[in-house]
Structure formats: structure tokens, C-alpha cells
Amino acid sequence: MKPTIEGETNVLSCRFGRGAADGLGKEIGRFIVTTMEIPWNLSKDRIGGTAEKVVHCQTMEIDWVDRELASLPSFDTVLAVGGGQAIDLGKYFAWKTGKRLVSVPTILSVDAFVTPASAIRKNHQVEYVGVASPDPLVIDYDLLRLAPNELNIAGVGDLLSNHTACKDWEIAHAVGKSEFPFKPESIDIGRDILKKIMDHTDDIRQCTDEGLQAIVDGYMRLNTVCLPNGHYRIEEGSEHYLFYELEERLGRPFIHGWIVGLGVYCMSRLQDNHGDEVTDFMKRVGLKYDPQVMEIKRDDLRAALLNLKAFVESRPKLWYTVINEKPIEPTWVDTILAGLVF
Ligand SMILES: [Zn+2]
């Protein structure tokens, strides 16, 4: 199946539907698997075949990843099965070895399965490296529904981020600080992607075929903008930067869509950008964003918000956002904390 979305995407071919992953392991030659324990146990009998090696992703820290790469047997295909890190590890191996990549997301909590670069970590700092495109991308609604609904609903997070990221780009442009040629038409599409997601609120909350596909389509459409532009400015901004700060501070991963949801909660308010409306949507669709579900303590979030400006200013690669533009005062932080559950 050709990608269902018009325009350039990172996806070379698609296999979407109920049972789409069934028997896959017998069709892709000699293969290695990048995965984690839970997704692999849920999917290996459906996928079938015999892997040359199954690599359970422990971390995306580059030292560990490169050691695993050096110990791979010979193979034809990298089969990436799981959530963001398992997919990122598969992309990294496919890029480094030049082999075919087949991606089977088992949750939709992050957009890793449609983006070309692999998110690795160096001393807990994220870096995007390489290019790898799934052939095919396998979206098996039945397999996805084996995961808790809340993890698929988390997929909305990286689309909701358009809300704050588009605004950040406008803020940067208004003060002559945009790192890229400003494209209002890209922002229009970014906002339309989010509107279409909001139109599917009930389907997404219930994880129907249509709801799951709406998330995948949103991601793929995002790429038709971001790949030609050469950057993800409409999808990534201040909401992700709060996540980077927290990840570095606490030294542990999060469910991506949830932590981005928390970022959207905080940064939409710093932007004076319809904070109550996006919060209402997160509640209706079932996207978790409260610190309590991610075991983030009040004092840690307070410290992260108060440090956020210094954090982004110490990282010249991060784009100009509302964090650079507006002061983050202790009284504002207290107001934000008061609206969240710890
Ligand atoms: Zn993201």
C-alpha cells in the first residue's frame, strides 16, 4: 500500500489494518528485532518467523547502542517492534547498517515511527541522528489495542504540541529571531492537523480503528510539512524544551505524549495561548498530563520551570521560543502548579 497521505512522508510503504502484522516475520528474510519485553511478548506469535537476534532496548545512551550494534549477526531486515525507544533503536541500526527497516509500533505514544532520524542520548541529552524510512510501516489496529488505551491516546501529545510550537515560531518571527524562513502556510497546516485530531476526539478516546488511524495520519501529514522544510518547527518548541529539562534533571524517561502534554499545559499559559481550551481537549480525549501520573514532584517541576530560561539559553541548538521572550516569575510558576495534580 502506498502512503495514504499526499506529499513527501518518511514512509516508503504502508500496511494498515486489523491483523496487519500477522505473519510478517516470514516475509522479510533474515531479520533482527529491536523491541522491549512487553511489546515483544504481545506480538511475537502474531509476527511469526525466527529472528536472528532479539535486542531488548535498555537505553538509547549511545555507548550502549553502539556496543549492541557491534555485536549484531548478519541479517537482511531490522524489525522494530514497540514504542518510541524500540523504534528509535531499529532506525539507528537500519541507518548504520544500510539494511531495510520494518516498523511495527505497538503503541502510538510518540511520533518516532514516521520520523527519519533516531533520537539517541549522550549523557542524557537528546540528539537526532541518521535517516531511516520504514518499508513498510505496519499499523495493526488489533495489536495496538493490546496496549492500554492511555498509551495510544498519548500519541495525541506530539500533535497537540503543534499548538504551542506554531505559536513559538510566530513569536520568534515577530522579533526577527526565527532560525528558518518563516512559512505561515506551514503553520496553517500544523493548526489544521490539530483541528482534525480534535474532530476525532471520541474515536481517539475509545481507540477505534478510525481514532488510531487519525493519529497516524496526523503524524504523516506533519511530515509532509516538516520534511520539505527540513525542520520540525511547527511540532517542536517550548513544550518539548520543558520535557528536555525535566528529563535531564530527573535522569529518566517519560511516556512521551504525557510529558509533552504537561509541556503544552504550562507553555500555552506562558504564551497566553488558549490554555484552558487545550486543557479541556486533553481531558476529553483522555491524554494524561498531570505530574502525578509521571511521578514528578511539585518541587522538581517548580525548579524545572524556574530554571527553564537558563536551560534553553545554555543550549544554542534550541530554537527561540516564548521561554526566551517572557520572564518566568515565581508567582506565575505557583499559579501553574496550583492547576496541576501531584
Ligand atoms: Zn515529541
Boltz pocket constraint, residues with backbone or C-beta under 6 A from the ligand:
constraints:
  - pocket:
      binder: B
      contacts: [[A, 111], [A, 158], [A, 235], [A, 240], [A, 256], [A, 260]]
      max_distance: 6.0
